[in-house]
Structures are given as structure tokens and as C-alpha cells.
Amino acid sequence: MTYLSADMPTPSTLIMHGGRDQLVPFNQSCRLYATLKALGKDVTFYKLDNACHACYGFRSARALRLVFDWLSDRL
């Protein structure tokens, strides 16, 4: 978040956070989302309730559908 600014180009950002993540606090994703949103950036945020850190739950049909839909909206 330190390097973000309104006048700096930022790619569209998809944030997905596992609700059972034991490595990264959920609040960090919330803060990143809030900062990007406040700067007027294109950002989307999903919480995957039963997902852990970058594994279980991220390969689910729901998670993949969210990613594919997000990508297709930007093509």
C-alpha cells in the first residue's frame, strides 16, 4: 500500500482471501482493498469462507468461476 497513488497506473486487481487463512490476517486484504478503492482503482475482493492460505478452497468450482468471470469482464 505504501507505493500506491492515485496518479500511478495500477492494473485491475483481484483479491481473494481465504476465511481460514492462518498466515495472512484477513484485515490486510481489507486494508489493501479499501486503499485501492479510495484511490479510484479497479479492484474486486472476495472472501472464500472455507479456504486456507492459497490452497484448499482456491481450486473449488466457485473460486475458479469467480476468477474466470473477473477475467472475462476485463477482456
PDB file of N, CA, C and O in Angstrom:
ATOM      1  N   MET A   1       0.827  -1.187   0.000  1.00  0.00           N
ATOM      2  CA  MET A   1       0.000   0.000   0.000  1.00  0.00           C
ATOM      3  C   MET A   1       0.872   1.252   0.000  1.00  0.00           C
ATOM      4  O   MET A   1       0.436   2.318  -0.437  1.00  0.00           O
ATOM      5  N   THR A   2       2.077   1.125   0.480  1.00  0.00           N
ATOM      6  CA  THR A   2       2.992   2.253   0.552  1.00  0.00           C
ATOM      7  C   THR A   2       3.255   2.872  -0.813  1.00  0.00           C
ATOM      8  O   THR A   2       3.443   4.084  -0.915  1.00  0.00           O
ATOM      9  N   TYR A   3       3.270   2.064  -1.854  1.00  0.00           N
ATOM     10  CA  TYR A   3       3.661   2.526  -3.178  1.00  0.00           C
ATOM     11  C   TYR A   3       2.490   2.845  -4.090  1.00  0.00           C
ATOM     12  O   TYR A   3       2.698   3.152  -5.264  1.00  0.00           O
ATOM     13  N   LEU A   4       1.284   2.783  -3.591  1.00  0.00           N
ATOM     14  CA  LEU A   4       0.112   3.104  -4.388  1.00  0.00           C
ATOM     15  C   LEU A   4      -0.159   4.599  -4.348  1.00  0.00           C
ATOM     16  O   LEU A   4       0.036   5.252  -3.323  1.00  0.00           O
ATOM     17  N   SER A   5      -0.611   5.133  -5.477  1.00  0.00           N
ATOM     18  CA  SER A   5      -1.037   6.532  -5.513  1.00  0.00           C
ATOM     19  C   SER A   5      -2.069   6.697  -6.614  1.00  0.00           C
ATOM     20  O   SER A   5      -2.134   5.894  -7.545  1.00  0.00           O
ATOM     21  N   ALA A   6      -2.866   7.736  -6.503  1.00  0.00           N
ATOM     22  CA  ALA A   6      -3.946   7.965  -7.460  1.00  0.00           C
ATOM     23  C   ALA A   6      -3.413   8.216  -8.864  1.00  0.00           C
ATOM     24  O   ALA A   6      -4.054   7.835  -9.843  1.00  0.00           O
ATOM     25  N   ASP A   7      -2.241   8.854  -8.978  1.00  0.00           N
ATOM     26  CA  ASP A   7      -1.713   9.198 -10.299  1.00  0.00           C
ATOM     27  C   ASP A   7      -0.830   8.110 -10.896  1.00  0.00           C
ATOM     28  O   ASP A   7      -0.380   8.248 -12.034  1.00  0.00           O
ATOM     29  N   MET A   8      -0.572   7.043 -10.169  1.00  0.00           N
ATOM     30  CA  MET A   8       0.244   5.951 -10.694  1.00  0.00           C
ATOM     31  C   MET A   8      -0.665   4.892 -11.318  1.00  0.00           C
ATOM     32  O   MET A   8      -1.617   4.440 -10.681  1.00  0.00           O
ATOM     33  N   PRO A   9      -0.376   4.491 -12.569  1.00  0.00           N
ATOM     34  CA  PRO A   9      -1.191   3.434 -13.177  1.00  0.00           C
ATOM     35  C   PRO A   9      -1.118   2.146 -12.350  1.00  0.00           C
ATOM     36  O   PRO A   9      -0.048   1.740 -11.898  1.00  0.00           O
ATOM     37  N   THR A  10      -2.261   1.526 -12.167  1.00  0.00           N
ATOM     38  CA  THR A  10      -2.350   0.286 -11.395  1.00  0.00           C
ATOM     39  C   THR A  10      -3.220  -0.687 -12.179  1.00  0.00           C
ATOM     40  O   THR A  10      -4.322  -0.326 -12.592  1.00  0.00           O
ATOM     41  N   PRO A  11      -2.754  -1.903 -12.393  1.00  0.00           N
ATOM     42  CA  PRO A  11      -3.588  -2.860 -13.128  1.00  0.00           C
ATOM     43  C   PRO A  11      -4.833  -3.236 -12.322  1.00  0.00           C
ATOM     44  O   PRO A  11      -4.861  -3.098 -11.099  1.00  0.00           O
ATOM     45  N   SER A  12      -5.837  -3.703 -13.015  1.00  0.00           N
ATOM     46  CA  SER A  12      -7.020  -4.235 -12.339  1.00  0.00           C
ATOM     47  C   SER A  12      -6.551  -5.300 -11.358  1.00  0.00           C
ATOM     48  O   SER A  12      -5.665  -6.098 -11.663  1.00  0.00           O
ATOM     49  N   THR A  13      -7.155  -5.299 -10.186  1.00  0.00           N
ATOM     50  CA  THR A  13      -6.681  -6.177  -9.119  1.00  0.00           C
ATOM     51  C   THR A  13      -7.825  -7.033  -8.592  1.00  0.00           C
ATOM     52  O   THR A  13      -8.907  -6.536  -8.278  1.00  0.00           O
ATOM     53  N   LEU A  14      -7.558  -8.324  -8.505  1.00  0.00           N
ATOM     54  CA  LEU A  14      -8.494  -9.266  -7.898  1.00  0.00           C
ATOM     55  C   LEU A  14      -7.864  -9.764  -6.600  1.00  0.00           C
ATOM     56  O   LEU A  14      -6.783 -10.354  -6.612  1.00  0.00           O
ATOM     57  N   ILE A  15      -8.540  -9.525  -5.492  1.00  0.00           N
ATOM     58  CA  ILE A  15      -8.085 -10.001  -4.185  1.00  0.00           C
ATOM     59  C   ILE A  15      -9.016 -11.116  -3.754  1.00  0.00           C
ATOM     60  O   ILE A  15     -10.234 -10.943  -3.712  1.00  0.00           O
ATOM     61  N   MET A  16      -8.432 -12.262  -3.435  1.00  0.00           N
ATOM     62  CA  MET A  16      -9.206 -13.387  -2.906  1.00  0.00           C
ATOM     63  C   MET A  16      -8.516 -13.828  -1.626  1.00  0.00           C
ATOM     64  O   MET A  16      -7.326 -14.142  -1.626  1.00  0.00           O
ATOM     65  N   HIS A  17      -9.268 -13.850  -0.538  1.00  0.00           N
ATOM     66  CA  HIS A  17      -8.681 -14.191   0.755  1.00  0.00           C
ATOM     67  C   HIS A  17      -9.445 -15.357   1.370  1.00  0.00           C
ATOM     68  O   HIS A  17     -10.675 -15.348   1.432  1.00  0.00           O
ATOM     69  N   GLY A  18      -8.714 -16.342   1.816  1.00  0.00           N
ATOM     70  CA  GLY A  18      -9.332 -17.492   2.466  1.00  0.00           C
ATOM     71  C   GLY A  18      -9.782 -17.157   3.874  1.00  0.00           C
ATOM     72  O   GLY A  18      -9.024 -16.586   4.658  1.00  0.00           O
ATOM     73  N   GLY A  19     -10.998 -17.506   4.188  1.00  0.00           N
ATOM     74  CA  GLY A  19     -11.548 -17.240   5.518  1.00  0.00           C
ATOM     75  C   GLY A  19     -10.874 -18.048   6.620  1.00  0.00           C
ATOM     76  O   GLY A  19     -11.021 -17.735   7.802  1.00  0.00           O
ATOM     77  N   ARG A  20     -10.136 -19.089   6.235  1.00  0.00           N
ATOM     78  CA  ARG A  20      -9.435 -19.911   7.221  1.00  0.00           C
ATOM     79  C   ARG A  20      -7.919 -19.767   7.083  1.00  0.00           C
ATOM     80  O   ARG A  20      -7.159 -20.629   7.523  1.00  0.00           O
ATOM     81  N   ASP A  21      -7.494 -18.665   6.466  1.00  0.00           N
ATOM     82  CA  ASP A  21      -6.068 -18.392   6.277  1.00  0.00           C
ATOM     83  C   ASP A  21      -5.412 -18.164   7.635  1.00  0.00           C
ATOM     84  O   ASP A  21      -5.827 -17.290   8.396  1.00  0.00           O
ATOM     85  N   GLN A  22      -4.392 -18.951   7.929  1.00  0.00           N
ATOM     86  CA  GLN A  22      -3.686 -18.821   9.206  1.00  0.00           C
ATOM     87  C   GLN A  22      -2.357 -18.099   9.059  1.00  0.00           C
ATOM     88  O   GLN A  22      -1.638 -17.924  10.043  1.00  0.00           O
ATOM     89  N   LEU A  23      -2.016 -17.672   7.830  1.00  0.00           N
ATOM     90  CA  LEU A  23      -0.740 -16.995   7.605  1.00  0.00           C
ATOM     91  C   LEU A  23      -0.883 -15.488   7.419  1.00  0.00           C
ATOM     92  O   LEU A  23      -0.079 -14.712   7.937  1.00  0.00           O
ATOM     93  N   VAL A  24      -1.897 -15.083   6.687  1.00  0.00           N
ATOM     94  CA  VAL A  24      -2.094 -13.663   6.393  1.00  0.00           C
ATOM     95  C   VAL A  24      -3.399 -13.216   7.043  1.00  0.00           C
ATOM     96  O   VAL A  24      -4.450 -13.792   6.764  1.00  0.00           O
ATOM     97  N   PRO A  25      -3.350 -12.206   7.899  1.00  0.00           N
ATOM     98  CA  PRO A  25      -4.572 -11.713   8.537  1.00  0.00           C
ATOM     99  C   PRO A  25      -5.566 -11.164   7.512  1.00  0.00           C
ATOM    100  O   PRO A  25      -5.186 -10.456   6.579  1.00  0.00           O
ATOM    101  N   PHE A  26      -6.827 -11.498   7.696  1.00  0.00           N
ATOM    102  CA  PHE A  26      -7.889 -11.038   6.791  1.00  0.00           C
ATOM    103  C   PHE A  26      -7.891  -9.516   6.674  1.00  0.00           C
ATOM    104  O   PHE A  26      -8.172  -8.972   5.606  1.00  0.00           O
ATOM    105  N   ASN A  27      -7.582  -8.842   7.757  1.00  0.00           N
ATOM    106  CA  ASN A  27      -7.577  -7.382   7.774  1.00  0.00           C
ATOM    107  C   ASN A  27      -6.601  -6.789   6.750  1.00  0.00           C
ATOM    108  O   ASN A  27      -6.830  -5.686   6.252  1.00  0.00           O
ATOM    109  N   GLN A  28      -5.532  -7.497   6.434  1.00  0.00           N
ATOM    110  CA  GLN A  28      -4.582  -6.979   5.449  1.00  0.00           C
ATOM    111  C   GLN A  28      -5.222  -6.871   4.067  1.00  0.00           C
ATOM    112  O   GLN A  28      -5.009  -5.891   3.352  1.00  0.00           O
ATOM    113  N   SER A  29      -6.004  -7.877   3.697  1.00  0.00           N
ATOM    114  CA  SER A  29      -6.706  -7.805   2.417  1.00  0.00           C
ATOM    115  C   SER A  29      -7.765  -6.709   2.437  1.00  0.00           C
ATOM    116  O   SER A  29      -7.964  -6.012   1.441  1.00  0.00           O
ATOM    117  N   CYS A  30      -8.439  -6.559   3.563  1.00  0.00           N
ATOM    118  CA  CYS A  30      -9.442  -5.493   3.711  1.00  0.00           C
ATOM    119  C   CYS A  30      -8.795  -4.119   3.544  1.00  0.00           C
ATOM    120  O   CYS A  30      -9.341  -3.251   2.864  1.00  0.00           O
ATOM    121  N   ARG A  31      -7.648  -3.927   4.157  1.00  0.00           N
ATOM    122  CA  ARG A  31      -6.946  -2.635   4.073  1.00  0.00           C
ATOM    123  C   ARG A  31      -6.459  -2.357   2.649  1.00  0.00           C
ATOM    124  O   ARG A  31      -6.558  -1.229   2.166  1.00  0.00           O
ATOM    125  N   LEU A  32      -5.931  -3.387   1.979  1.00  0.00           N
ATOM    126  CA  LEU A  32      -5.482  -3.214   0.595  1.00  0.00           C
ATOM    127  C   LEU A  32      -6.665  -2.846  -0.296  1.00  0.00           C
ATOM    128  O   LEU A  32      -6.574  -1.931  -1.115  1.00  0.00           O
ATOM    129  N   TYR A  33      -7.772  -3.563  -0.132  1.00  0.00           N
ATOM    130  CA  TYR A  33      -8.974  -3.265  -0.923  1.00  0.00           C
ATOM    131  C   TYR A  33      -9.445  -1.826  -0.681  1.00  0.00           C
ATOM    132  O   TYR A  33      -9.721  -1.093  -1.630  1.00  0.00           O
ATOM    133  N   ALA A  34      -9.534  -1.433   0.572  1.00  0.00           N
ATOM    134  CA  ALA A  34     -10.012  -0.088   0.917  1.00  0.00           C
ATOM    135  C   ALA A  34      -9.098   0.987   0.330  1.00  0.00           C
ATOM    136  O   ALA A  34      -9.575   2.014  -0.152  1.00  0.00           O
ATOM    137  N   THR A  35      -7.806   0.756   0.371  1.00  0.00           N
ATOM    138  CA  THR A  35      -6.858   1.724  -0.165  1.00  0.00           C
ATOM    139  C   THR A  35      -6.997   1.845  -1.676  1.00  0.00           C
ATOM    140  O   THR A  35      -7.064   2.953  -2.208  1.00  0.00           O
ATOM    141  N   LEU A  36      -7.040   0.710  -2.369  1.00  0.00           N
ATOM    142  CA  LEU A  36      -7.196   0.742  -3.824  1.00  0.00           C
ATOM    143  C   LEU A  36      -8.509   1.408  -4.221  1.00  0.00           C
ATOM    144  O   LEU A  36      -8.549   2.202  -5.161  1.00  0.00           O
ATOM    145  N   LYS A  37      -9.583   1.081  -3.504  1.00  0.00           N
ATOM    146  CA  LYS A  37     -10.889   1.666  -3.794  1.00  0.00           C
ATOM    147  C   LYS A  37     -10.859   3.193  -3.584  1.00  0.00           C
ATOM    148  O   LYS A  37     -11.382   3.944  -4.407  1.00  0.00           O
ATOM    149  N   ALA A  38     -10.251   3.638  -2.493  1.00  0.00           N
ATOM    150  CA  ALA A  38     -10.174   5.069  -2.190  1.00  0.00           C
ATOM    151  C   ALA A  38      -9.369   5.827  -3.251  1.00  0.00           C
ATOM    152  O   ALA A  38      -9.598   7.016  -3.475  1.00  0.00           O
ATOM    153  N   LEU A  39      -8.441   5.146  -3.891  1.00  0.00           N
ATOM    154  CA  LEU A  39      -7.632   5.765  -4.941  1.00  0.00           C
ATOM    155  C   LEU A  39      -8.309   5.689  -6.311  1.00  0.00           C
ATOM    156  O   LEU A  39      -7.758   6.151  -7.310  1.00  0.00           O
ATOM    157  N   GLY A  40      -9.505   5.104  -6.345  1.00  0.00           N
ATOM    158  CA  GLY A  40     -10.249   5.019  -7.591  1.00  0.00           C
ATOM    159  C   GLY A  40      -9.778   3.919  -8.524  1.00  0.00           C
ATOM    160  O   GLY A  40     -10.016   3.991  -9.729  1.00  0.00           O
ATOM    161  N   LYS A  41      -9.128   2.921  -8.000  1.00  0.00           N
ATOM    162  CA  LYS A  41      -8.600   1.823  -8.810  1.00  0.00           C
ATOM    163  C   LYS A  41      -9.662   0.750  -9.038  1.00  0.00           C
ATOM    164  O   LYS A  41     -10.625   0.638  -8.280  1.00  0.00           O
ATOM    165  N   ASP A  42      -9.466  -0.032 -10.092  1.00  0.00           N
ATOM    166  CA  ASP A  42     -10.353  -1.154 -10.398  1.00  0.00           C
ATOM    167  C   ASP A  42      -9.925  -2.320  -9.521  1.00  0.00           C
ATOM    168  O   ASP A  42      -8.901  -2.952  -9.777  1.00  0.00           O
ATOM    169  N   VAL A  43     -10.706  -2.605  -8.490  1.00  0.00           N
ATOM    170  CA  VAL A  43     -10.366  -3.671  -7.550  1.00  0.00           C
ATOM    171  C   VAL A  43     -11.622  -4.441  -7.168  1.00  0.00           C
ATOM    172  O   VAL A  43     -12.691  -3.864  -6.970  1.00  0.00           O
ATOM    173  N   THR A  44     -11.468  -5.751  -7.070  1.00  0.00           N
ATOM    174  CA  THR A  44     -12.547  -6.642  -6.664  1.00  0.00           C
ATOM    175  C   THR A  44     -12.021  -7.505  -5.534  1.00  0.00           C
ATOM    176  O   THR A  44     -10.867  -7.934  -5.558  1.00  0.00           O
ATOM    177  N   PHE A  45     -12.866  -7.762  -4.542  1.00  0.00           N
ATOM    178  CA  PHE A  45     -12.437  -8.511  -3.356  1.00  0.00           C
ATOM    179  C   PHE A  45     -13.457  -9.580  -3.020  1.00  0.00           C
ATOM    180  O   PHE A  45     -14.648  -9.300  -2.888  1.00  0.00           O
ATOM    181  N   TYR A  46     -12.978 -10.811  -2.883  1.00  0.00           N
ATOM    182  CA  TYR A  46     -13.822 -11.929  -2.471  1.00  0.00           C
ATOM    183  C   TYR A  46     -13.194 -12.618  -1.263  1.00  0.00           C
ATOM    184  O   TYR A  46     -11.979 -12.804  -1.196  1.00  0.00           O
ATOM    185  N   LYS A  47     -14.035 -12.987  -0.326  1.00  0.00           N
ATOM    186  CA  LYS A  47     -13.606 -13.834   0.786  1.00  0.00           C
ATOM    187  C   LYS A  47     -14.132 -15.231   0.509  1.00  0.00           C
ATOM    188  O   LYS A  47     -15.330 -15.429   0.307  1.00  0.00           O
ATOM    189  N   LEU A  48     -13.229 -16.193   0.502  1.00  0.00           N
ATOM    190  CA  LEU A  48     -13.609 -17.596   0.323  1.00  0.00           C
ATOM    191  C   LEU A  48     -13.652 -18.214   1.711  1.00  0.00           C
ATOM    192  O   LEU A  48     -12.620 -18.592   2.265  1.00  0.00           O
ATOM    193  N   ASP A  49     -14.847 -18.314   2.265  1.00  0.00           N
ATOM    194  CA  ASP A  49     -15.033 -18.682   3.668  1.00  0.00           C
ATOM    195  C   ASP A  49     -14.277 -19.924   4.121  1.00  0.00           C
ATOM    196  O   ASP A  49     -13.668 -19.908   5.191  1.00  0.00           O
ATOM    197  N   ASN A  50     -14.297 -20.987   3.346  1.00  0.00           N
ATOM    198  CA  ASN A  50     -13.694 -22.240   3.793  1.00  0.00           C
ATOM    199  C   ASN A  50     -12.290 -22.465   3.247  1.00  0.00           C
ATOM    200  O   ASN A  50     -11.745 -23.557   3.404  1.00  0.00           O
ATOM    201  N   ALA A  51     -11.694 -21.467   2.614  1.00  0.00           N
ATOM    202  CA  ALA A  51     -10.372 -21.630   2.015  1.00  0.00           C
ATOM    203  C   ALA A  51      -9.263 -21.312   3.018  1.00  0.00           C
ATOM    204  O   ALA A  51      -9.406 -20.455   3.891  1.00  0.00           O
ATOM    205  N   CYS A  52      -8.166 -22.028   2.862  1.00  0.00           N
ATOM    206  CA  CYS A  52      -6.970 -21.762   3.660  1.00  0.00           C
ATOM    207  C   CYS A  52      -6.072 -20.817   2.863  1.00  0.00           C
ATOM    208  O   CYS A  52      -6.542 -20.135   1.952  1.00  0.00           O
ATOM    209  N   HIS A  53      -4.793 -20.775   3.197  1.00  0.00           N
ATOM    210  CA  HIS A  53      -3.860 -19.885   2.514  1.00  0.00           C
ATOM    211  C   HIS A  53      -3.435 -20.476   1.162  1.00  0.00           C
ATOM    212  O   HIS A  53      -2.628 -21.403   1.104  1.00  0.00           O
ATOM    213  N   ALA A  54      -3.983 -19.933   0.102  1.00  0.00           N
ATOM    214  CA  ALA A  54      -3.601 -20.274  -1.276  1.00  0.00           C
ATOM    215  C   ALA A  54      -3.728 -21.745  -1.629  1.00  0.00           C
ATOM    216  O   ALA A  54      -3.045 -22.212  -2.540  1.00  0.00           O
ATOM    217  N   CYS A  55      -4.564 -22.474  -0.950  1.00  0.00           N
ATOM    218  CA  CYS A  55      -4.735 -23.879  -1.340  1.00  0.00           C
ATOM    219  C   CYS A  55      -6.183 -24.283  -1.188  1.00  0.00           C
ATOM    220  O   CYS A  55      -7.024 -23.820  -1.959  1.00  0.00           O
ATOM    221  N   TYR A  56      -6.497 -25.095  -0.261  1.00  0.00           N
ATOM    222  CA  TYR A  56      -7.842 -25.649  -0.118  1.00  0.00           C
ATOM    223  C   TYR A  56      -8.907 -24.562  -0.227  1.00  0.00           C
ATOM    224  O   TYR A  56      -8.927 -23.604   0.546  1.00  0.00           O
ATOM    225  N   GLY A  57      -9.767 -24.734  -1.182  1.00  0.00           N
ATOM    226  CA  GLY A  57     -10.830 -23.770  -1.414  1.00  0.00           C
ATOM    227  C   GLY A  57     -10.567 -22.885  -2.610  1.00  0.00           C
ATOM    228  O   GLY A  57     -11.511 -22.390  -3.226  1.00  0.00           O
ATOM    229  N   PHE A  58      -9.312 -22.674  -2.954  1.00  0.00           N
ATOM    230  CA  PHE A  58      -8.982 -21.828  -4.107  1.00  0.00           C
ATOM    231  C   PHE A  58      -9.081 -22.591  -5.418  1.00  0.00           C
ATOM    232  O   PHE A  58      -9.102 -21.989  -6.491  1.00  0.00           O
ATOM    233  N   ARG A  59      -9.142 -23.893  -5.333  1.00  0.00           N
ATOM    234  CA  ARG A  59      -9.291 -24.711  -6.538  1.00  0.00           C
ATOM    235  C   ARG A  59     -10.729 -25.213  -6.698  1.00  0.00           C
ATOM    236  O   ARG A  59     -11.003 -26.099  -7.507  1.00  0.00           O
ATOM    237  N   SER A  60     -11.622 -24.644  -5.930  1.00  0.00           N
ATOM    238  CA  SER A  60     -13.030 -25.049  -5.996  1.00  0.00           C
ATOM    239  C   SER A  60     -13.684 -24.484  -7.259  1.00  0.00           C
ATOM    240  O   SER A  60     -13.178 -23.547  -7.878  1.00  0.00           O
ATOM    241  N   ALA A  61     -14.805 -25.071  -7.616  1.00  0.00           N
ATOM    242  CA  ALA A  61     -15.549 -24.590  -8.787  1.00  0.00           C
ATOM    243  C   ALA A  61     -15.954 -23.131  -8.595  1.00  0.00           C
ATOM    244  O   ALA A  61     -15.902 -22.344  -9.541  1.00  0.00           O
ATOM    245  N   ARG A  62     -16.355 -22.766  -7.382  1.00  0.00           N
ATOM    246  CA  ARG A  62     -16.766 -21.374  -7.113  1.00  0.00           C
ATOM    247  C   ARG A  62     -15.607 -20.411  -7.311  1.00  0.00           C
ATOM    248  O   ARG A  62     -15.762 -19.374  -7.955  1.00  0.00           O
ATOM    249  N   ALA A  63     -14.443 -20.751  -6.758  1.00  0.00           N
ATOM    250  CA  ALA A  63     -13.284 -19.867  -6.871  1.00  0.00           C
ATOM    251  C   ALA A  63     -12.855 -19.708  -8.327  1.00  0.00           C
ATOM    252  O   ALA A  63     -12.572 -18.598  -8.776  1.00  0.00           O
ATOM    253  N   LEU A  64     -12.808 -20.803  -9.054  1.00  0.00           N
ATOM    254  CA  LEU A  64     -12.429 -20.732 -10.465  1.00  0.00           C
ATOM    255  C   LEU A  64     -13.439 -19.924 -11.270  1.00  0.00           C
ATOM    256  O   LEU A  64     -13.055 -19.161 -12.157  1.00  0.00           O
ATOM    257  N   ARG A  65     -14.716 -20.082 -10.973  1.00  0.00           N
ATOM    258  CA  ARG A  65     -15.754 -19.312 -11.659  1.00  0.00           C
ATOM    259  C   ARG A  65     -15.581 -17.811 -11.382  1.00  0.00           C
ATOM    260  O   ARG A  65     -15.733 -16.995 -12.291  1.00  0.00           O
ATOM    261  N   LEU A  66     -15.268 -17.449 -10.148  1.00  0.00           N
ATOM    262  CA  LEU A  66     -15.040 -16.041  -9.804  1.00  0.00           C
ATOM    263  C   LEU A  66     -13.882 -15.472 -10.613  1.00  0.00           C
ATOM    264  O   LEU A  66     -13.970 -14.360 -11.133  1.00  0.00           O
ATOM    265  N   VAL A  67     -12.799 -16.235 -10.717  1.00  0.00           N
ATOM    266  CA  VAL A  67     -11.622 -15.776 -11.469  1.00  0.00           C
ATOM    267  C   VAL A  67     -11.958 -15.653 -12.952  1.00  0.00           C
ATOM    268  O   VAL A  67     -11.653 -14.634 -13.572  1.00  0.00           O
ATOM    269  N   PHE A  68     -12.581 -16.675 -13.523  1.00  0.00           N
ATOM    270  CA  PHE A  68     -12.921 -16.629 -14.952  1.00  0.00           C
ATOM    271  C   PHE A  68     -13.881 -15.488 -15.261  1.00  0.00           C
ATOM    272  O   PHE A  68     -13.719 -14.799 -16.269  1.00  0.00           O
ATOM    273  N   ASP A  69     -14.872 -15.282 -14.412  1.00  0.00           N
ATOM    274  CA  ASP A  69     -15.811 -14.173 -14.619  1.00  0.00           C
ATOM    275  C   ASP A  69     -15.103 -12.829 -14.515  1.00  0.00           C
ATOM    276  O   ASP A  69     -15.363 -11.923 -15.306  1.00  0.00           O
ATOM    277  N   TRP A  70     -14.211 -12.701 -13.540  1.00  0.00           N
ATOM    278  CA  TRP A  70     -13.464 -11.457 -13.351  1.00  0.00           C
ATOM    279  C   TRP A  70     -12.605 -11.184 -14.585  1.00  0.00           C
ATOM    280  O   TRP A  70     -12.564 -10.059 -15.082  1.00  0.00           O
ATOM    281  N   LEU A  71     -11.923 -12.213 -15.075  1.00  0.00           N
ATOM    282  CA  LEU A  71     -11.085 -12.041 -16.269  1.00  0.00           C
ATOM    283  C   LEU A  71     -11.922 -11.704 -17.497  1.00  0.00           C
ATOM    284  O   LEU A  71     -11.561 -10.813 -18.266  1.00  0.00           O
ATOM    285  N   SER A  72     -13.024 -12.399 -17.686  1.00  0.00           N
ATOM    286  CA  SER A  72     -13.842 -12.157 -18.872  1.00  0.00           C
ATOM    287  C   SER A  72     -14.443 -10.750 -18.872  1.00  0.00           C
ATOM    288  O   SER A  72     -14.683 -10.184 -19.939  1.00  0.00           O
ATOM    289  N   ASP A  73     -14.687 -10.184 -17.703  1.00  0.00           N
ATOM    290  CA  ASP A  73     -15.192  -8.811 -17.621  1.00  0.00           C
ATOM    291  C   ASP A  73     -14.137  -7.790 -18.063  1.00  0.00           C
ATOM    292  O   ASP A  73     -14.473  -6.643 -18.358  1.00  0.00           O
ATOM    293  N   ARG A  74     -12.885  -8.194 -18.109  1.00  0.00           N
ATOM    294  CA  ARG A  74     -11.807  -7.272 -18.443  1.00  0.00           C
ATOM    295  C   ARG A  74     -11.224  -7.495 -19.835  1.00  0.00           C
ATOM    296  O   ARG A  74     -10.270  -6.821 -20.222  1.00  0.00           O
ATOM    297  N   LEU A  75     -11.777  -8.412 -20.571  1.00  0.00           N
ATOM    298  CA  LEU A  75     -11.285  -8.675 -21.943  1.00  0.00           C
ATOM    299  C   LEU A  75     -11.981  -7.797 -22.943  1.00  0.00           C
ATOM    300  O   LEU A  75     -11.698  -7.878 -24.138  1.00  0.00           O
TER     301      LEU A  75
END
